[in-house]
Amino acid sequence: MIVVPIVARKPLGPGGPEVPVLALGSWNTWDRMDFSDAVALVTRAAESGCAFFDIAHYDMGPHAENSRTDLIAGRAIRAAGLARQDWFYCGKLWLWDYPATGFAGQLRTALRRVGTEYADAVVLGDYLGELPVRRVLEDVTEQIEAGRFTHWGVNNWRYRDLRTALDLAREHGLVPPVFAQLKYGPVRRALAEGRYYAPLFASGELALQASDVFEGGMLLGNLRPARKIGADIGGIRYRIAATADRLRTLAGELDCSPAQLAIAFCLANPATANVLLGMSSMAQFTDNLGALALLDRLGAQRLRRYAEPLWLDRHIASDGTW
C-alpha cells in the first residue's frame, strides 16, 4: 500500500482561499506525457491534497504557440473523476493585446477548452508598454461579479503599476490582486525578495506564488531543454550550467535531490503561498513531495544559508522594470 503524504495548505493572499503549497503548472507539461500517465498524475495530486492546476491557453503574444496542453489537462481531470469542487483551477489572462482583446472573450475560450464554467483564480500576465490599470481593475471586477472567477493575481508586473492597482482598488471599491506569480527560486530572488515586492509580502497585502523554479529543467542539469522556457530576466541563463553542478553537489551533501532543495528553498520563504511545478511524470511528483520533509529536517534559516551561493540575479532591477 502506497502512503501518500498530505500537502500542507496556506492562504493565497489576503482573503484568498487556502491552497496547497505544491501545485501543478501547465506550460508544455501535459502534452509531454502519455494521457494515461496524466490521469494517474492528476489522481495522485488529488490524493495528496494538491489538486491545484495552473492551466493557461497559450494563444497570444510571445506565447502564441496554440498548444493543446490546456485541452489535455481538462480531459485528464475529467478522466480522473474529480468533482469540480475538489480541484482548484488557476487560469491566465493575457495583456499583450489589451484592451483590444479583453477578458470576457479570453475567459469564454479558456473555460470552454478546460471544460468548466468558472475558474477559482486567474493570473494577469506580464505586458509591454503602458498599462491602463484602472481599466484592468474594472474589467477584473466585472468578471468576478459575473461569477467567472473569484481571486486574481499578477505575473511579473512593474511595481509602480501593482502599487497603483492596490491603491485604486481600495479607493474605488474594486477587487485588488491578492497574489503575485513571480519567477522565483535559489537562482532568481531579486524580484521576490527585493525592496519593492518583499514589503508587500511582509505586510500581508500579497502572497507569493513561485514559478519556473527549475528554469525549464536547466537548473536540474537539462541544459538543452526541448521545450520553451520563460523569459531570461537579467540575462543569467548562461550561468545556469555551473550553478546546476553546484546545486547537485549541495543536494548530495544534504542527502536530497536537486529538485527537493530548490523547492524547499522557495517554501522556506514565509511569503510563499505555493510553488508551481511543471511535473511530467509520477517519479517527478514523488520526488518533489520530498521537499516538504527536507524543509522540516533542515529548517528555513539553515536551508537558506546553504542556498545563498546559488543566487545569480542580484544585479537586476527589483521593481520589475528590467
N, C-alpha and C positions, 0 to 999 in steps of 0.2 A: 504494500500500500504506500502510495506517494503522499507524504505530508507536505502540503503547500502552505508556506508562511503567509499570513495575512498582512498586507501592506498597511502601514500607518496612514492617517489622513490629517490634512491641515486645511485651514480656511484659504480659499483663493481670493485673498484680499478682503478689505472691509465690507462686511455684509455679504461676502461671497459664500459659495457653497463649500462644504467640506469635500476635499478631493484627495485621491491617493497621491503619495509623494513620488511614485513612479507612474509614468503614463506612456502610452504608445503613440508615436508620431506616424505620419503617413507618406511623407515625400519619398518617392522611389522605394517604398518599403513593401507594401502588399503586392506590388507587381514584380517582386523579386523572389517569390516563393510559390510552391505548388499550392493550389487552392485548399487542398485538404490540410496542409500544414498551417495555412492562415486560419482555418476554422479551429484547429487544435490550439493555436496560439491565443485566439480570442477566448476560447473556453478556459484555458489556464489563467489568463488575465482576470477573468471574472471570478474564478475560484480563489484567486489571490487577493481579491478586493481592489484590483486596479484596472477595472474596465473603463478607463478614461482614454478616449481615442481622439487625437488631433487629426482631423480629416479635412483636406482642402481640395478644391477644384482648381487645378493649375492651368489657367486658360488666358492669362493676361500679363502684359509687360514682359520682364525677363523670365517669367515662369509660364510662358505660353506654350508649354510642351503638350498640353491636352492629354496627359497620361490617364490611364484607367485606374489608378491606384484608389481613388475615392469610390468608384463603382465596385471594385473588388472588396474594399473594406466593408461597404454596406452589405454586400452579398454574404460575406463571411460572418458578420454579426447576426444576420437573419438565420443563416445555416447553423450557427451555434445555439440558436433557440433563445437568445436573450430578449426578455421583455424590455420595452423601451425605457421603463423606469429603472432598469438595472444596469444601464450603461450611460456614460457621460460623453456627449458629443460637443467637442470644441471645434468650431468651423473657422473659416478665414474669409475676410472681405478685403478686396484689393483696392488700393487708392491710385493705381497707375494712371487710370483714365477718369478719375473723379474730378468734378461731378458729372461729366458727360455720361459715364456709366455709374449709376447709383447703386444703392444697396438692395433695393427691393428685387430687382431683376437678378442680381447675383445670388441672392438667397433662394429665390424660386428654383434656379438651376441647381444650386448646390444641394438643397434639401431633396429635390427630386432624384438626383443622382445617388445620394446616400440611401434614400428610401425612407424618409421620416418627415414629419410635419413641422418639426422645430429643432433648433439647436439649443443646448444648455448655455453655451457661451460662444462668443466669436472673438477673434483677434483681428484688429485692423492693421494691415501690413504696412511696410515702410513705403516711402514715396520720394519723389524728386520735386524740387521747386517749392513754391509756397503752398501751404495747406490752409484751406478755408475752415478753420477749426470750429467756429460757431455752427456752420452748416453741417459739418460732420456730426457734431453733438445732437443737433436737431434731427438729423436722419436716423442716427442710432436710437434716440429716444422714441421716434415714431415706430421703428421696427420692434422695439421692446414692447411698446404699448399694443402692437398688433399681435404679440404673442409668438414672434418668430425666434427669439432668444431672450435670455434673462440678464446675463452679465457680459461684460466685454473688457478686452484688454488691448494693449498697443504692442507693436512689434518694431523695435529699433527706431522709435520716434526721436526727433530732436527734442531736447529737454524744454526749450522755450515753448514749443507747441504743446507738449504734455502739460507743462505748468499752466498754460493758458486754458487748456481743456478742463483741468481740475477747478480752476478759478471760475470759469464761465458756467460750469455745471452747477456750482454752489450758488452763484449769483442769480441764475435764471431758472432754477428748478429742473435742470436737465440731468440725465443719467451720466455719472462720471465713469471713467475706466477704473477697474479695481485691481488689475494686474498688468505686468509688463513682461512680454516674452522677449528675452534677450539671448544672444549668443553668449554662453557662459560656461566656464569650466576651468581647469587648472592652468590652461594657457591663455585664456581670454577672460580677463577680470576687470579691465579698465572701466567699461561702461557700467556694469552692475555694482561695482564697488567704489566707483569714483564719487567726487564731491557733489554731483548733481543727482543721480538716481539714488544713491545709497541713503541720503536723508529721507527720501520719500518712503523707502522700505522701512527705515528705522522708526519713522513717525507712525507707521501703520496706514498711510494713505494708499499704498500699493503693496502687492505681493510680487515676488519674482518667480517667473516660470523660465527655467533654464532649457535652452535648446542648442542643438548642434554641438553637444558636449565632446564628441569624438572627432570633430572636423571631418565628417563624412567617412570615418574609419581611418583617416591618416594618422591620428594620434595613437591608434592601436597598431600601427605598422603597415596598414594597407596604403602604400604611398602612391599608387596609381589606381584609385577607385574608378570603376566603370561608370558609376552614377554621378549625377550632378551634385555639387556641393554649394552651400550657401556662400554669400559674399565674403571675400578675404579682407575684412576690415583691418586697416592698418598695414596690410602687405606683409603678414608674418608667416604665411603658409610655407615659404621656402625653408623656414627653420623648423618645420614640424618633424622632419626626418630625425634629426638629432634628438629632439625632445621625446619622440616615440621611444627611442632607445633608453633615454633616461627614465621615462615613465616605467618601462618594462623592468629595468634594474631595480627601481624603487619598489615596485609592486612585489618583486621577488623577495626583497628584504623584509617586506611586511606580510609575506605569505598570503598574497591575494592576487587577483588578476588585474591587469591594467585598467580594464573597464570598471571593475569594482572601485578602484582607487579614484578614478575620475568622477564617477557618480557620487561616491561618498564625499568627495570634496565639495560638490555642489550642495549636498544636503547638510554639510557642516555649517553652511551659512544660514542663520535663522530666518533670513528674508525669503529663502526658497520655499515656495509652496509645493511645487513639484518639478520633476525633471522629465522632459520629453525624450524618449529613446526610440531610435529607428531600428527596432529589433526585426529580424527577418528569419529567425529560427528559434526553436524551443530551447536549444542549447544556450543561445544568447540570453534569452529571457531568464533561464535558471541562473546563469552566471550573474546577470545584473541584479537579481534579488539578493545576492550575496553582499552587495554594497551596504545593505542595512545592518547586517551583522558586523561588517568591518567598522562602520561608524560607531556602533555600540562598543566594540572592543577597544578602539583607539581613542575615542572621544574627539570632539570637534576641534579643540585647540591643538592637540597633538597632530591630528591629521593635517590641519592647515599648515603647521610648521614643516611637516615633511614635504608638502606640495609647493612650498614657497619658491624653490629654484626653477619650477616649471613655468612660471609666469613670463609671457612673451610680449604682451601688448601694453606695457607701461607707458609707451610714448604717445598713444593715440589720444585725441580729444575726448574727454569723458562726457561731454554734453551731446554727443551724437551728431556732431557736425562734420565728422571725418568726411 
